[in-house]
Amino acid sequence: MGSGKTTLAEALAERTGYPIRDSDRDIEVVWRYTGAHLAETRGVPRLHGIERGMLLGALASEDPTIIAAAASTVDDDLCREAMAQRAFVVVLEAPVNVLLERAAAGEHRRSVDPDEFAALAARRAALFAEVADLTLDSRLPIDDLASTVAEAAVGSENRPSASDSTKPTSDPTSR
């Protein structure tokens, strides 16, 4: 939350013409509620299950798509495996205090205790590293981030496709 996934996705879509799949927006379209509302009324585990489904559905497309996935998806083994096999994964990092400040600005986001948020960030760091093809400081100017991602993604086009029998695994040392 608050890393700038949507902002970067929009900048990349403008450069490439590719469509965006954003879990926050997709949830609002399908469920007609924000993630914050679903977390409050259905519980955080249910919200995370919905976010997982949104990512897996977006990754199922054969068309080039820019996906802004919820951070919770990295907790799921199946999601990490699918990301490794089907996507060029960019992880946006920032200090926890920056992420908390940014996250507080969005009404669609669920409220998270700062200590809980810091613990989640620390626990997920290794999982993000496992799936990341590129890790960037989200405090950089958006144009710089978009340029870096676009250049790096072009170089990733030689990665095996999901239909290739030599699919990469979720083990980053094997890709």
N, C-alpha and C positions, 0 to 999 in steps of 0.2 A: 504494500500500500504506500502510495506517495512517491514511488520511484520515478515516475514519469513515463510509464509504459504507454499510456494512451497518447500522450503528447508526441512521443517518438513514433508510435505507430502511424499517427496522422501525418507526420513529416515524411515518413517513408512512403506512405500511400500517395502523397502528393508527388513525390519523385518518380515512383514506379507505375502508378496507375493501378496497383493491386488493391483488392478489397481488404477491409479490416474486419477481423473478428475480435471483439473486445468482450471479455467475460462479463464485465459490469453492464455493458449495453445489452448483450445477449440475454442476460438474466432478466433485465427490465422488460425486454420484448416478450420473452416466453412466459415469465411469471407475473408480469405487470406490477412488480414490486422491486425495490432496490435490494441489494445484498444486505444492507443494514436492517431493513425491515424483515427480511427472511431470517437473519440471524436472531433477531429479537423474538419473532413469533414462532419460528420452527426450530431454532437452535443452531449453533455454530457448526456442529458436525453435519447437519443437513445442508447448510449453505455450502460447506466444503464438498459434499457429495455432488451438489448441483454444479459447482465450479469444475469439478473433475469431469462431469459429463459434457460441459461446454467445451473444455479443451479437447477431449477425445473426439467430439463431433467436428470441431474445427480442423483437427489434424486428419480427419478422414477424407477431406477434400483433395482431389487430384490437382486442382487449380492452385497456382501460386497465391498465397494468402498471407497477410501480415496478421499475426495473432498476438493479442495482449492478454496473456493468461493470468489468472489469479495466482498469487504466490503460494496459496495452499496446495496447488496442484503438485508442487515439487515434493510434498510429503508422501505422495502415492507412488508405489513401485511401478504400476502399470503406466501412469502418466509419464514418469521419467523414462521408461523404456520406449514409449511412443515418441516422446520428444527426441530421444537419441536416434530413432530410426527414421523419423519423418520431418525433422525441422532443423533449421539453423537457429540455434538458441542463443539469444543475447540476454545477459543478466545485467541489470542496472543496479549499481550499488551506491549507497550514500550513508553517512553516519546516521545512527538511529534517531538522534535529535532532529535532523533534517527531515527524515521520513515521517516522524511523528508530526512535525509542524505542517508538512504538506498534506498528510492524511487528514488532519483536522479540518482542512478546507473543503472537503468533499462530503456532502450530506448523504451520498449514496454508500459511503463506507461505514462499516460497523465501528463502533467505539471500542478501542482496545486500551487497556491499562498500560502505561508506559513500561512498567517492569515486565509485563507479559509480552509486550511487543519486542523488547530487547531480548528476552529469552527465546522468542520465536526466531528472531533474526540470527541469533547465535547458533541455534539448533539447525536452522536451514542452510547456513553458510556452506557446509560441506556438501549438502544435497544440490545446491545451486552450482557449486564447482564441478560436481559430477556431470551435469548436463550441459554446462556452458561451452559454447564454441567461441564466445567472445564475452568478456566482462568489461564493463565501462563505468566510469564515474558519472552518475546521473546529474551531477552539478555542472557538467560542461555545457556549453551552449548547444541548443537543440540542433542547429545546422551542423555543428562539428560531429555530434553523435550520429546524425543521419548519414553524413558522408562516410564516417568510419564503418558503420554497419553496411551500407551499400557496397563499399569497396570489399569488405571482408566476405560478404555473402556471395559476391561474384566468384571469389576464389573457392567457395565451398561447392560450386556446381558439379565438381567431379566426385562428390560424395555419392555412394551407392543410393539408389532410390529405394522406396519401400517395397517395390516389386522385385528388386534385385535379390537373388538367392544368397548374396554375401552381405546381408544387412549388418550394419554395425550393431553392437550390443550397447547396453547402458554403461559398460565399463569404459571410462574415458581413455584408458590406455590402449584400447583396441581400435580407436577411431583415428 
